[in-house]
Amino acid sequence: PRAAEYAAAPGAGAAGGIGFGALLGLGAAFRPGIDVMLDVLGFSAALEGADLVITGEGSLDEQTLHGKAPAGVAAAARARDIDVVAVCGRLALSPAALGGAGIRRAYALTDLEPDPTRCIAEAGPLLERTAERLAADFLG
């Protein structure tokens, strides 16, 4: 019965069944990748004394809400009552979806330059302008 349960576990079939073998034979446990990365990076300690967390991703979209880094960062910060904002190339989430993920506000580069090709080519200056907007909004 345990083997059948492990065989159906998320990740058990990854890499040719290595996950299944690790679960059954080694007593391993699966953890979301973002949880492992936040632990490895010492994110919890980095939050000490923070008033605001800035996270980012190329495209904030439905995939973001299902285990991608910004959602994991926001969850960790939200657990400590720290505001989170995101900087992204493209924003495809509603304010309600952002709020549900723990992201107070998102700043999209495409708000400044709607042409994706130009947005990518001019990412540096667009990020500088976005940082100025973010600082004005949160640092007064």
Phi, psi and chi 1 to 4 in degrees:
 res  aa     phi    psi   chi1   chi2   chi3   chi4
   1 PRO       -  -39.3   -3.8    4.4      -      -
   2 ARG   -63.4  -40.7 -130.8  171.5   88.8 -171.1
   3 ALA   -62.7  -41.9      -      -      -      -
   4 ALA   -64.9  -38.9      -      -      -      -
   5 GLU   -65.0  -45.3  177.7 -176.3  -34.7      -
   6 TYR   -65.8  -36.1  -72.3  153.2      -      -
   7 ALA   -62.9  -29.3      -      -      -      -
   8 ALA   -90.4   -3.1      -      -      -      -
   9 ALA   -70.9  143.3      -      -      -      -
  10 PRO   -57.7  131.6  -21.6   30.8      -      -
  11 GLY    91.4  -10.8      -      -      -      -
  12 ALA   -65.1  -29.8      -      -      -      -
  13 GLY   -91.3   -2.9      -      -      -      -
  14 ALA   -63.4  146.2      -      -      -      -
  15 ALA    51.3   46.7      -      -      -      -
  16 GLY    72.1   25.4      -      -      -      -
  17 GLY    92.3    8.5      -      -      -      -
  18 ILE   -59.7  -39.0  -68.7  173.9      -      -
  19 GLY   -59.7  -43.0      -      -      -      -
  20 PHE   -60.5  -46.9  173.1   74.0      -      -
  21 GLY   -62.5  -39.5      -      -      -      -
  22 ALA   -66.4  -40.3      -      -      -      -
  23 LEU   -64.2  -49.1  -76.6  169.2      -      -
  24 LEU   -76.2  -47.4 -172.6   61.3      -      -
  25 GLY   -91.4  -27.9      -      -      -      -
  26 LEU  -109.2   -5.4  -59.0  175.0      -      -
  27 GLY    69.8   27.1      -      -      -      -
  28 ALA   -69.9  165.2      -      -      -      -
  29 ALA  -132.5  141.4      -      -      -      -
  30 PHE   -87.1  140.6  -76.1  115.9      -      -
  31 ARG  -132.5  146.1  -67.7  177.2   55.1 -158.8
  32 PRO   -58.5  142.1  -23.7   33.4      -      -
  33 GLY   -57.2  -37.2      -      -      -      -
  34 ILE   -64.9  -35.9 -173.3   61.1      -      -
  35 ASP   -63.4  -42.1  -68.0  -12.0      -      -
  36 VAL   -63.7  -45.8  173.5      -      -      -
  37 MET   -63.7  -42.6  -70.9  -53.1  -59.2      -
  38 LEU   -62.5  -38.9  -67.2  176.8      -      -
  39 ASP   -64.6  -48.5  -76.5   -9.7      -      -
  40 VAL   -59.9  -39.2  167.6      -      -      -
  41 LEU   -81.3   -6.4  -64.3  170.9      -      -
  42 GLY    68.6   36.8      -      -      -      -
  43 PHE   -61.6  -39.5 -170.4   70.9      -      -
  44 SER   -58.5  -45.4 -177.9      -      -      -
  45 ALA   -65.6  -35.3      -      -      -      -
  46 ALA   -66.9  -23.1      -      -      -      -
  47 LEU   -76.4  -15.4  -70.4  175.6      -      -
  48 GLU   -56.4  122.9  -66.9  -63.9  -34.0      -
  49 GLY    78.8    1.5      -      -      -      -
  50 ALA   -78.4  141.7      -      -      -      -
  51 ASP  -105.4  -20.3  -65.2  -40.1      -      -
  52 LEU  -151.0  138.7  178.5   69.7      -      -
  53 VAL  -116.0  132.5  171.3      -      -      -
  54 ILE  -111.9  123.1  -57.1  168.8      -      -
  55 THR  -122.0  171.1 -172.3      -      -      -
  56 GLY  -161.0  165.1      -      -      -      -
  57 GLU  -165.0  154.2 -174.2  166.4   43.2      -
  58 GLY   -57.7  -45.4      -      -      -      -
  59 SER  -136.7  117.6  179.2      -      -      -
  60 LEU   -87.6  109.5  -77.2  177.4      -      -
  61 ASP  -146.3 -169.0   53.2   31.3      -      -
  62 GLU   -56.0  -35.5  -77.6  -62.7  -40.9      -
  63 GLN   -62.4  -32.7  -72.8 -174.8  -11.7      -
  64 THR   -56.8  -36.4  -56.4      -      -      -
  65 LEU   -74.3   -8.7  -55.8  176.8      -      -
  66 HIS  -116.9   56.4  -57.4  -72.4      -      -
  67 GLY    98.1    5.3      -      -      -      -
  68 LYS   -80.4  164.7  -64.1 -165.7   82.3  178.2
  69 ALA   -52.6  -48.0      -      -      -      -
  70 PRO   -58.7  -37.1  -28.0   37.9      -      -
  71 ALA   -67.9  -39.8      -      -      -      -
  72 GLY   -67.8  -40.8      -      -      -      -
  73 VAL   -62.8  -45.7  166.0      -      -      -
  74 ALA   -63.0  -41.1      -      -      -      -
  75 ALA   -62.9  -42.5      -      -      -      -
  76 ALA   -65.7  -41.3      -      -      -      -
  77 ALA   -70.9  -41.2      -      -      -      -
  78 ARG   -61.1  -36.0 -178.7  179.1   52.1 -145.1
  79 ALA   -62.8  -19.7      -      -      -      -
  80 ARG  -107.6   11.9  -52.8  -93.5  -68.2  -92.0
  81 ASP    59.2   40.9  -68.1  -37.9      -      -
  82 ILE  -110.1  130.7  -59.1  169.9      -      -
  83 ASP   -64.2  146.2  -80.7  -22.6      -      -
  84 VAL  -128.9  132.8  177.1      -      -      -
  85 VAL  -123.7  156.6  -62.5      -      -      -
  86 ALA  -123.5  145.4      -      -      -      -
  87 VAL  -114.7  132.3  174.8      -      -      -
  88 CYS  -145.0  162.8   58.4      -      -      -
  89 GLY   -73.8  -45.7      -      -      -      -
  90 ARG  -135.7  138.4  177.8  179.1   85.7   86.3
  91 LEU  -113.8  120.6  176.9   59.5      -      -
  92 ALA  -126.3   28.0      -      -      -      -
  93 LEU  -122.1  146.0  -67.8  173.2      -      -
  94 SER   -74.6  160.9   69.6      -      -      -
  95 PRO   -56.6  -35.9  -28.1   36.7      -      -
  96 ALA   -65.2  -41.9      -      -      -      -
  97 ALA   -66.2  -40.6      -      -      -      -
  98 LEU   -59.9  -48.6  -73.3  170.1      -      -
  99 GLY   -60.1  -39.6      -      -      -      -
 100 GLY   -63.0  -28.4      -      -      -      -
 101 ALA   -87.4   -2.6      -      -      -      -
 102 GLY    88.6   13.4      -      -      -      -
 103 ILE  -101.8  116.9  -61.7  171.5      -      -
 104 ARG   -69.8  -39.4  180.0  172.8  167.5 -175.0
 105 ARG  -156.6  150.6 -177.1  165.8  176.2 -169.4
 106 ALA  -124.2  142.2      -      -      -      -
 107 TYR  -116.2  112.2  -64.6   81.3      -      -
 108 ALA  -100.9  132.9      -      -      -      -
 109 LEU   -62.7  -30.3  -60.7 -173.5      -      -
 110 THR   -69.4  -12.1   52.7      -      -      -
 111 ASP   -69.5  -28.5  -72.7  -13.3      -      -
 112 LEU   -91.7  -35.6  -58.8  173.2      -      -
 113 GLU  -139.2   99.8  173.7   50.4   66.5      -
 114 PRO   -70.2  -21.2    6.8   -9.4      -      -
 115 ASP   -76.8  113.7  176.6   17.5      -      -
 116 PRO   -56.6  -38.5  -22.1   31.2      -      -
 117 THR   -64.0  -46.4  -58.0      -      -      -
 118 ARG   -68.1  -36.5  -72.7 -172.3   61.8 -166.7
 119 CYS   -58.9  -44.3 -168.9      -      -      -
 120 ILE   -67.8  -44.7  -68.3  168.0      -      -
 121 ALA   -65.1  -30.4      -      -      -      -
 122 GLU  -110.5   27.7  -61.2  171.2   15.5      -
 123 ALA   -58.1  -41.9      -      -      -      -
 124 GLY   -57.4  -58.4      -      -      -      -
 125 PRO   -62.0  -34.5  -23.1   31.5      -      -
 126 LEU   -66.0  -38.3  -68.2  171.7      -      -
 127 LEU   -65.4  -37.3  -76.9  167.1      -      -
 128 GLU   -63.2  -44.9  -71.7  175.9    8.7      -
 129 ARG   -63.4  -39.6  -71.4  174.7   52.2 -162.6
 130 THR   -64.7  -41.1  -61.2      -      -      -
 131 ALA   -62.0  -37.5      -      -      -      -
 132 GLU   -64.0  -43.7  -70.3  170.4    1.2      -
 133 ARG   -63.3  -44.9  -73.8  177.3   48.8 -146.2
 134 LEU   -62.0  -45.9 -163.6  154.7      -      -
 135 ALA   -62.3  -41.6      -      -      -      -
 136 ALA   -64.1  -37.4      -      -      -      -
 137 ASP   -71.5  -36.3  -69.9  -14.2      -      -
 138 PHE  -110.5  -17.8  -73.7   89.3      -      -
 139 LEU  -108.2   -4.4  -59.3  177.4      -      -
 140 GLY    69.4      -      -      -      -      -
